[in-house]
């Protein structure tokens, strides 16, 4: 008899929490609006080895339902200091972190994503953050590609159409 790959996956109860693709939180269908409570959940959230979004709370685990990514990039801050240009991502958990250029990718429907939390979690760029980052986009007309350059490193994002 063949074993299912998920057969050895430990069952984790659902939190009855849902995060939509815009980063809005819901509990049993009702919007969660108490910011300190949500931020506490963020501090205790991680992706398990099976790709599930999990909250560890009071010594217990529960699984969060996520429409796209558990964290979203709300805005982008960019600055140049001499030869160096940095991009800081402002995340839905109210943290800021420097963009890892290698972690950027474009998903379905041209949605932009990056890995955050030292590469441990995916984050979806909301439209304002996406548009702000695209201000840094350059085109290499000889190769027909679009790219972003930070600190002498180049990340190709799109072929020219």
MDTraj code that builds the backbone (N, CA, C; nanometers):
import mdtraj as md
import numpy as np

residues = "UNK UNK UNK UNK UNK UNK UNK UNK UNK UNK UNK UNK UNK UNK UNK UNK UNK UNK UNK UNK UNK UNK UNK UNK UNK UNK UNK UNK UNK UNK UNK UNK UNK UNK UNK UNK UNK UNK UNK UNK UNK UNK UNK UNK UNK UNK UNK UNK UNK UNK UNK UNK UNK UNK UNK UNK UNK UNK UNK UNK UNK UNK UNK UNK UNK UNK UNK UNK UNK UNK UNK UNK UNK UNK UNK UNK UNK UNK UNK UNK UNK UNK UNK UNK UNK UNK UNK UNK UNK UNK UNK UNK UNK UNK UNK UNK UNK UNK UNK UNK UNK UNK UNK UNK UNK UNK UNK UNK UNK UNK UNK UNK UNK UNK UNK UNK UNK UNK UNK UNK UNK UNK UNK UNK UNK UNK UNK UNK UNK UNK UNK UNK UNK UNK UNK UNK UNK UNK UNK UNK UNK UNK UNK UNK UNK UNK UNK UNK UNK UNK UNK UNK UNK UNK UNK UNK UNK UNK UNK UNK UNK".split()
xyz = np.array([
    [0.0846, -0.1188, 0.0000],
    [0.0000, 0.0000, 0.0000],
    [0.0889, 0.1249, 0.0000],
    [0.0607, 0.2214, -0.0875],
    [0.1402, 0.3445, -0.0942],
    [0.1024, 0.4383, 0.0193],
    [0.2031, 0.5022, 0.0740],
    [0.1798, 0.6004, 0.1805],
    [0.1716, 0.7397, 0.1195],
    [0.0801, 0.8170, 0.1693],
    [0.0670, 0.9559, 0.1263],
    [0.1834, 1.0355, 0.1838],
    [0.2380, 1.1333, 0.1074],
    [0.3475, 1.2141, 0.1614],
    [0.3061, 1.2923, 0.2862],
    [0.1778, 1.3190, 0.3023],
    [0.1303, 1.3940, 0.4185],
    [0.0922, 1.3019, 0.5342],
    [0.1099, 1.1701, 0.5167],
    [0.0684, 1.0757, 0.6189],
    [0.1459, 1.0929, 0.7498],
    [0.2708, 1.1327, 0.7401],
    [0.3535, 1.1480, 0.8597],
    [0.3546, 1.2909, 0.9134],
    [0.2703, 1.3776, 0.8590],
    [0.2638, 1.5165, 0.9027],
    [0.1818, 1.5246, 1.0310],
    [0.2409, 1.5873, 1.1305],
    [0.1725, 1.6040, 1.2587],
    [0.0509, 1.6960, 1.2413],
    [-0.0619, 1.6527, 1.2927],
    [-0.1815, 1.7359, 1.2868],
    [-0.1690, 1.8512, 1.3848],
    [-0.2023, 1.9681, 1.3361],
    [-0.2013, 2.0886, 1.4192],
    [-0.3411, 2.1479, 1.4109],
    [-0.4028, 2.1786, 1.5242],
    [-0.5377, 2.2371, 1.5178],
    [-0.5356, 2.3741, 1.4502],
    [-0.6471, 2.4077, 1.3900],
    [-0.6619, 2.5389, 1.3268],
    [-0.6825, 2.6454, 1.4345],
    [-0.6278, 2.7639, 1.4090],
    [-0.6455, 2.8772, 1.5010],
    [-0.7804, 2.9456, 1.4806],
    [-0.8444, 2.9155, 1.3673],
    [-0.9651, 2.9857, 1.3246],
    [-0.9327, 3.1308, 1.2891],
    [-0.8055, 3.1510, 1.2512],
    [-0.7573, 3.2815, 1.2061],
    [-0.7280, 3.2701, 1.0575],
    [-0.7661, 3.3737, 0.9841],
    [-0.7445, 3.3810, 0.8407],
    [-0.6775, 3.5134, 0.8082],
    [-0.5732, 3.5088, 0.7240],
    [-0.5060, 3.6301, 0.6775],
    [-0.5293, 3.6393, 0.5278],
    [-0.5930, 3.7500, 0.4835],
    [-0.6197, 3.7640, 0.3405],
    [-0.4959, 3.8144, 0.2666],
    [-0.5042, 3.8231, 0.1343],
    [-0.3872, 3.8595, 0.0542],
    [-0.3432, 4.0039, 0.0742],
    [-0.4279, 4.0863, 0.1348],
    [-0.3916, 4.2248, 0.1644],
    [-0.3316, 4.2392, 0.3049],
    [-0.3213, 4.1282, 0.3789],
    [-0.2627, 4.1310, 0.5132],
    [-0.3627, 4.1581, 0.6237],
    [-0.4921, 4.1532, 0.5929],
    [-0.5963, 4.1739, 0.6948],
    [-0.6209, 4.0431, 0.7694],
    [-0.6386, 4.0535, 0.9001],
    [-0.6593, 3.9368, 0.9860],
    [-0.8062, 3.9235, 1.0243],
    [-0.8518, 3.7977, 1.0304],
    [-0.9895, 3.7667, 1.0685],
    [-0.9885, 3.6489, 1.1656],
    [-1.0801, 3.6510, 1.2608],
    [-1.1000, 3.5378, 1.3513],
    [-1.2462, 3.4974, 1.3414],
    [-1.2678, 3.3737, 1.3014],
    [-1.4031, 3.3218, 1.2793],
    [-1.4834, 3.4144, 1.1878],
    [-1.4170, 3.4725, 1.0898],
    [-1.4820, 3.5580, 0.9914],
    [-1.4928, 3.7044, 1.0289],
    [-1.4665, 3.7383, 1.1546],
    [-1.4765, 3.8784, 1.1987],
    [-1.3381, 3.9440, 1.1918],
    [-1.3326, 4.0697, 1.1444],
    [-1.2028, 4.1379, 1.1380],
    [-1.1386, 4.1487, 1.2762],
    [-1.0088, 4.1218, 1.2790],
    [-0.9319, 4.1420, 1.4021],
    [-0.8752, 4.2831, 1.3951],
    [-0.9038, 4.3652, 1.4966],
    [-0.8621, 4.5054, 1.4911],
    [-0.7715, 4.5453, 1.6068],
    [-0.7538, 4.4581, 1.7033],
    [-0.6697, 4.4913, 1.8190],
    [-0.5231, 4.4711, 1.7809],
    [-0.4587, 4.5797, 1.7391],
    [-0.3229, 4.5758, 1.6841],
    [-0.2211, 4.5081, 1.7763],
    [-0.2164, 4.5394, 1.9068],
    [-0.1171, 4.4728, 1.9926],
    [-0.1320, 4.3203, 1.9949],
    [-0.2541, 4.2737, 1.9859],
    [-0.2795, 4.1297, 1.9851],
    [-0.2256, 4.0673, 1.8564],
    [-0.2527, 4.1308, 1.7430],
    [-0.2041, 4.0824, 1.6139],
    [-0.0515, 4.0831, 1.6117],
    [0.0088, 4.1905, 1.6623],
    [0.1553, 4.1985, 1.6647],
    [0.2157, 4.0885, 1.7518],
    [0.1483, 4.0523, 1.8590],
    [0.1929, 3.9410, 1.9430],
    [0.1873, 3.8093, 1.8648],
    [0.0819, 3.7908, 1.7879],
    [0.0732, 3.6714, 1.7033],
    [0.1873, 3.6692, 1.6020],
    [0.2154, 3.7847, 1.5403],
    [0.3263, 3.7919, 1.4448],
    [0.4581, 3.7472, 1.5094],
    [0.4833, 3.7922, 1.6307],
    [0.6087, 3.7573, 1.6993],
    [0.6201, 3.6078, 1.7257],
    [0.5079, 3.5395, 1.7295],
    [0.5067, 3.3967, 1.7604],
    [0.4703, 3.3112, 1.6388],
    [0.4803, 3.3686, 1.5201],
    [0.4423, 3.2997, 1.3963],
    [0.5665, 3.2503, 1.3237],
    [0.5524, 3.1341, 1.2622],
    [0.6596, 3.0802, 1.1786],
    [0.6002, 2.9861, 1.0750],
    [0.6812, 2.9517, 0.9764],
    [0.6423, 2.8527, 0.8761],
    [0.7058, 2.7211, 0.9182],
    [0.6249, 2.6155, 0.9266],
    [0.6825, 2.4871, 0.9663],
    [0.7446, 2.4173, 0.8451],
    [0.8024, 2.3023, 0.8687],
    [0.8742, 2.2303, 0.7625],
    [0.7826, 2.1828, 0.6501],
    [0.6526, 2.1901, 0.6691],
    [0.5567, 2.1502, 0.5663],
    [0.4947, 2.2703, 0.4961],
    [0.5451, 2.3910, 0.5263],
    [0.4963, 2.5113, 0.4621],
    [0.3698, 2.5684, 0.5228],
    [0.3334, 2.5185, 0.6401],
    [0.2141, 2.5716, 0.7071],
    [0.2526, 2.6926, 0.7925],
    [0.1631, 2.7895, 0.7974],
    [0.1812, 2.9054, 0.8841],
    [0.1288, 2.8671, 1.0225],
    [0.2153, 2.8773, 1.1221],
    [0.1832, 2.8284, 1.2562],
    [0.2104, 2.9374, 1.3591],
    [0.1238, 2.9444, 1.4585],
    [0.1457, 3.0326, 1.5735],
    [0.1712, 2.9438, 1.6941],
    [0.2761, 2.9759, 1.7680],
    [0.3024, 2.9067, 1.8944],
    [0.2590, 3.0008, 2.0058],
    [0.1618, 2.9563, 2.0830],
    [0.1021, 3.0426, 2.1853],
    [0.0825, 2.9614, 2.3118],
    [0.1373, 3.0082, 2.4204],
    [0.1188, 2.9436, 2.5499],
    [0.1557, 2.7945, 2.5447],
    [0.2659, 2.7654, 2.4744],
    [0.3142, 2.6280, 2.4658],
    [0.2385, 2.5395, 2.3689],
    [0.1427, 2.5942, 2.2951],
    [0.0623, 2.5168, 2.1999],
    [0.0793, 2.5734, 2.0597],
    [0.0556, 2.4875, 1.9618],
    [0.0628, 2.5277, 1.8220],
    [-0.0759, 2.5297, 1.7607],
    [-0.0982, 2.6239, 1.6704],
    [-0.2192, 2.6214, 1.5893],
    [-0.1849, 2.6749, 1.4507],
    [-0.2580, 2.6253, 1.3516],
    [-0.2324, 2.6613, 1.2124],
    [-0.3221, 2.7767, 1.1695],
    [-0.2624, 2.8708, 1.0986],
    [-0.3332, 2.9875, 1.0465],
    [-0.3638, 2.9630, 0.8985],
    [-0.4854, 2.9939, 0.8573],
    [-0.5199, 2.9874, 0.7151],
    [-0.4758, 3.1184, 0.6498],
    [-0.4045, 3.1065, 0.5387],
    [-0.3482, 3.2232, 0.4719],
    [-0.3875, 3.2206, 0.3249],
    [-0.4457, 3.3320, 0.2769],
    [-0.4854, 3.3384, 0.1361],
    [-0.3639, 3.3379, 0.0440],
    [-0.2592, 3.4118, 0.0814],
    [-0.1399, 3.4173, -0.0027],
    [-0.0146, 3.4055, 0.0833],
    [0.0231, 3.5121, 0.1522],
    [0.1400, 3.5086, 0.2407],
    [0.1006, 3.5614, 0.3779],
    [0.1652, 3.5149, 0.4847],
    [0.1293, 3.5622, 0.6182],
    [0.1751, 3.7052, 0.6466],
    [0.2755, 3.7490, 0.5749],
    [0.3278, 3.8847, 0.5923],
    [0.3185, 3.9544, 0.4572],
    [0.2861, 4.0836, 0.4602],
    [0.2870, 4.1628, 0.3371],
    [0.3834, 4.2786, 0.3535],
    [0.4339, 4.3261, 0.2394],
    [0.5200, 4.4449, 0.2369],
    [0.4274, 4.5633, 0.2151],
    [0.4162, 4.6469, 0.3177],
    [0.3244, 4.7616, 0.3109],
    [0.3849, 4.8801, 0.2366],
    [0.5148, 4.9033, 0.2578],
    [0.5806, 5.0143, 0.1889],
    [0.7292, 4.9846, 0.1741],
    [0.7921, 5.0678, 0.0935],
    [0.9338, 5.0528, 0.0638],
    [1.0003, 5.1878, 0.0869],
    [1.1122, 5.1857, 0.1578],
    [1.1921, 5.3056, 0.1793],
    [1.3247, 5.2835, 0.1091],
    [1.3684, 5.3835, 0.0356],
    [1.4940, 5.3714, -0.0383],
    [1.5792, 5.4934, -0.0102],
    [1.7087, 5.4715, 0.0000],
    [1.7982, 5.5849, 0.0132],
    [1.9329, 5.5499, -0.0446],
    [2.0042, 5.6527, -0.0808],
    [2.1395, 5.6363, -0.1336],
    [2.2346, 5.7091, -0.0427],
    [2.3460, 5.6466, -0.0163],
    [2.4533, 5.7076, 0.0609],
    [2.5826, 5.6879, -0.0149],
    [2.6221, 5.7877, -0.0932],
    [2.7409, 5.7715, -0.1759],
    [2.7143, 5.6698, -0.2851],
    [2.7944, 5.5646, -0.2859],
    [2.7793, 5.4607, -0.3878],
    [2.6749, 5.3569, -0.3495],
    [2.6277, 5.3614, -0.2269],
    [2.5388, 5.2564, -0.1782],
    [2.3925, 5.2992, -0.1824],
    [2.3109, 5.2116, -0.2338],
    [2.1661, 5.2316, -0.2332],
    [2.1061, 5.1158, -0.1555],
    [2.0197, 5.1462, -0.0612],
    [1.9545, 5.0431, 0.0179],
    [1.8039, 5.0550, 0.0018],
    [1.7385, 4.9403, 0.0138],
    [1.5924, 4.9356, 0.0110],
    [1.5483, 4.8672, 0.1395],
    [1.4639, 4.9372, 0.2133],
    [1.4100, 4.8830, 0.3376],
    [1.2625, 4.8515, 0.3151],
    [1.2243, 4.7296, 0.3516],
    [1.0856, 4.6865, 0.3420],
    [1.0164, 4.7125, 0.4748],
    [0.9003, 4.7750, 0.4702],
    [0.8183, 4.7963, 0.5888],
    [0.7087, 4.6898, 0.5834],
    [0.7127, 4.5995, 0.6816],
    [0.6276, 4.4814, 0.6789],
    [0.5019, 4.4987, 0.7632],
    [0.4059, 4.4116, 0.7402],
    [0.2783, 4.4178, 0.8119],
    [0.2931, 4.3882, 0.9606],
    [0.4041, 4.3284, 1.0012],
    [0.4264, 4.3050, 1.1447],
    [0.4962, 4.4235, 1.2109],
    [0.5007, 4.5370, 1.1369],
    [0.5587, 4.6635, 1.1812],
    [0.7096, 4.6575, 1.2001],
    [0.7739, 4.5586, 1.1394],
    [0.9200, 4.5553, 1.1391],
    [0.9692, 4.6110, 1.0068],
    [1.0964, 4.6445, 1.0044],
    [1.1626, 4.6918, 0.8834],
    [1.2843, 4.6035, 0.8623],
    [1.3065, 4.5685, 0.7378],
    [1.4279, 4.4936, 0.7092],
    [1.4764, 4.5250, 0.5695],
    [1.6067, 4.5125, 0.5533],
    [1.6668, 4.5403, 0.4243],
    [1.6262, 4.4330, 0.3239],
    [1.5949, 4.4769, 0.2031],
    [1.5574, 4.3853, 0.0965],
    [1.6753, 4.2974, 0.0582],
    [1.6525, 4.1679, 0.0545],
    [1.7483, 4.0726, -0.0010],
    [1.7142, 4.0617, -0.1489],
    [1.7938, 4.1253, -0.2313],
    [1.7664, 4.1339, -0.3737],
    [1.7477, 3.9955, -0.4369],
    [1.8248, 3.8979, -0.3908],
    [1.8156, 3.7631, -0.4473],
    [1.6846, 3.6942, -0.4133],
    [1.6126, 3.7454, -0.3145],
    [1.4891, 3.6789, -0.2722],
    [1.3662, 3.7262, -0.3495],
    [1.3819, 3.8257, -0.4354],
    [1.2683, 3.8773, -0.5131],
    [1.2242, 3.7779, -0.6203],
    [1.0933, 3.7653, -0.6388],
    [1.0420, 3.6902, -0.7519],
    [0.9043, 3.7431, -0.7891],
    [0.8666, 3.7160, -0.9118],
    [0.7359, 3.7564, -0.9606],
    [0.6506, 3.6315, -0.9726],
    [0.5354, 3.6360, -0.9065],
    [0.4447, 3.5225, -0.9053],
    [0.3324, 3.5391, -1.0053],
    [0.2290, 3.4555, -0.9899],
    [0.1124, 3.4649, -1.0789],
    [0.0512, 3.6054, -1.0750],
    [-0.0035, 3.6451, -1.1871],
    [-0.0676, 3.7761, -1.2028],
    [0.0299, 3.8909, -1.1782],
    [0.1595, 3.8650, -1.2009],
    [0.2664, 3.9659, -1.1868],
    [0.2759, 4.0244, -1.0463],
    [0.2414, 3.9461, -0.9464],
    [0.2545, 3.9899, -0.8072],
    [0.4005, 3.9722, -0.7660],
    [0.4544, 4.0728, -0.6997],
    [0.5935, 4.0705, -0.6554],
    [0.6022, 4.0147, -0.5138],
    [0.7010, 3.9296, -0.4900],
    [0.7240, 3.8673, -0.3603],
    [0.8708, 3.8784, -0.3231],
    [0.8979, 3.8659, -0.1938],
    [1.0354, 3.8553, -0.1436],
    [1.0330, 3.7668, -0.0201],
    [1.1455, 3.7087, 0.0101],
    [1.1601, 3.6345, 0.1355],
    [1.2001, 3.7350, 0.2432],
    [1.1397, 3.7218, 0.3611],
    [1.1706, 3.8083, 0.4749],
    [1.2022, 3.7205, 0.5956],
    [1.2324, 3.7862, 0.7072],
    [1.2703, 3.7137, 0.8285],
    [1.3849, 3.6171, 0.8003],
    [1.4914, 3.6738, 0.7451],
    [1.6120, 3.5976, 0.7115],
    [1.5816, 3.4814, 0.6178],
    [1.4900, 3.5047, 0.5250],
    [1.4554, 3.4048, 0.4251],
    [1.3562, 3.3000, 0.4706],
    [1.3017, 3.3147, 0.5913],
    [1.2141, 3.2116, 0.6473],
    [1.0684, 3.2227, 0.6037],
    [1.0251, 3.3411, 0.5564],
    [0.8840, 3.3589, 0.5216],
    [0.8710, 3.4372, 0.3918],
    [0.7721, 3.4012, 0.3120],
    [0.7438, 3.4814, 0.1929],
    [0.6589, 3.6018, 0.2313],
    [0.6759, 3.7095, 0.1553],
    [0.5943, 3.8297, 0.1760],
    [0.5490, 3.8826, 0.0406],
    [0.4240, 3.9146, 0.0333],
    [0.3635, 3.9710, -0.0878],
    [0.3754, 4.1231, -0.0811],
    [0.4143, 4.1866, -0.1917],
    [0.4183, 4.3318, -0.1988],
    [0.2778, 4.3834, -0.2260],
    [0.2287, 4.4714, -0.1393],
    [0.1040, 4.5408, -0.1686],
    [0.1317, 4.6431, -0.2784],
    [0.0281, 4.6897, -0.3452],
    [0.0469, 4.7791, -0.4596],
    [0.1350, 4.9005, -0.4299],
    [0.1121, 4.9754, -0.3196],
    [0.1974, 5.0926, -0.2957],
    [0.3462, 5.0558, -0.2843],
    [0.3765, 4.9435, -0.2198],
    [0.5155, 4.9000, -0.2062],
    [0.5708, 4.8562, -0.3422],
    [0.4895, 4.7871, -0.4181],
    [0.5301, 4.7421, -0.5515],
    [0.5650, 4.8629, -0.6390],
    [0.4761, 4.9622, -0.6427],
    [0.4999, 5.0794, -0.7267],
    [0.6240, 5.1561, -0.6812],
    [0.6441, 5.1650, -0.5533],
    [0.7630, 5.2351, -0.5002],
    [0.8907, 5.1630, -0.5414],
    [0.8920, 5.0303, -0.5305],
    [1.0112, 4.9558, -0.5705],
    [1.0334, 4.9661, -0.7211],
    [0.9259, 4.9699, -0.7980],
    [0.9393, 4.9777, -0.9438],
    [0.9999, 5.1098, -0.9899],
    [1.0027, 5.2102, -0.9016],
    [1.0718, 5.3349, -0.9350],
    [1.2210, 5.3107, -0.9549],
    [1.2724, 5.2016, -0.8983],
    [1.4143, 5.1674, -0.9112],
    [1.4426, 5.0796, -1.0327],
    [1.3376, 5.0373, -1.1014],
    [1.3517, 4.9472, -1.2153],
    [1.4206, 5.0191, -1.3311],
    [1.5165, 4.9507, -1.3909],
    [1.5879, 5.0039, -1.5067],
    [1.5734, 4.9053, -1.6211],
    [1.5943, 4.9541, -1.7414],
    [1.5850, 4.8684, -1.8594],
    [1.7202, 4.8643, -1.9292],
    [1.7650, 4.7451, -1.9600],
    [1.8846, 4.7260, -2.0424],
    [1.8340, 4.6979, -2.1831],
    [1.8362, 4.8011, -2.2661],
    [1.7779, 4.7871, -2.3995],
    [1.8561, 4.6906, -2.4868],
    [1.9850, 4.6730, -2.4603],
    [2.0631, 4.5806, -2.5429],
    [2.0214, 4.4354, -2.5198],
    [1.9843, 4.4017, -2.3957],
    [1.9415, 4.2637, -2.3680],
    [1.7893, 4.2524, -2.3585],
    [1.7213, 4.3682, -2.3509],
    [1.5755, 4.3664, -2.3431],
    [1.5229, 4.3204, -2.2086],
    [1.5984, 4.3459, -2.1012],
    [1.5542, 4.3025, -1.9684],
    [1.5361, 4.4226, -1.8760],
    [1.4514, 4.3998, -1.7763],
    [1.4318, 4.4979, -1.6702],
    [1.4997, 4.4456, -1.5450],
    [1.5657, 4.5357, -1.4714],
    [1.6422, 4.4928, -1.3554],
    [1.6447, 4.6012, -1.2483],
    [1.6830, 4.5598, -1.1297],
    [1.7089, 4.6524, -1.0188],
    [1.8539, 4.6327, -0.9790],
    [1.9251, 4.7432, -0.9583],
    [2.0643, 4.7357, -0.9139],
    [2.0762, 4.7985, -0.7757],
    [2.1329, 4.7232, -0.6828],
    [2.1587, 4.7714, -0.5470],
    [2.3009, 4.7327, -0.5088],
    [2.3787, 4.8293, -0.4655],
    [2.5166, 4.8035, -0.4218],
    [2.5959, 4.7216, -0.5225],
    [2.5802, 4.7518, -0.6498],
    [2.6560, 4.6833, -0.7532],
    [2.6029, 4.5453, -0.7882],
    [2.4967, 4.5025, -0.7225],
    [2.4350, 4.3728, -0.7524],
    [2.3115, 4.3973, -0.8374],
    [2.2879, 4.3089, -0.9319],
    [2.1755, 4.3259, -1.0244],
    [2.0811, 4.2075, -1.0122],
    [1.9529, 4.2388, -1.0073],
    [1.8480, 4.1367, -1.0073],
    [1.7598, 4.1623, -1.1286],
    [1.7629, 4.0692, -1.2231],
    [1.6769, 4.0785, -1.3404],
    [1.5378, 4.0324, -1.3009],
    [1.4399, 4.1142, -1.3334],
    [1.3021, 4.0813, -1.2972],
    [1.2184, 4.0381, -1.4157],
    [1.2261, 4.1112, -1.5248],
    [1.1378, 4.0833, -1.6370],
    [1.2116, 4.0998, -1.7696],
    [1.1799, 4.0137, -1.8646],
    [1.2282, 4.0449, -1.9998],
    [1.1437, 4.1581, -2.0540],
    [1.2009, 4.2398, -2.1381],
    [1.1234, 4.3486, -2.1993],
    [1.0189, 4.2878, -2.2912],
    [0.9026, 4.3506, -2.2977],
    [0.7973, 4.2935, -2.3847],
    [0.7921, 4.3667, -2.5160],
])
top = md.Topology()
chain = top.add_chain()
for i, resn in enumerate(residues, 1):
    res = top.add_residue(resn, chain, resSeq=i)
    for name in ("N", "CA", "C"):
        top.add_atom(name, md.element.get_by_symbol(name[0]), res)
traj = md.Trajectory(xyz[None], top)
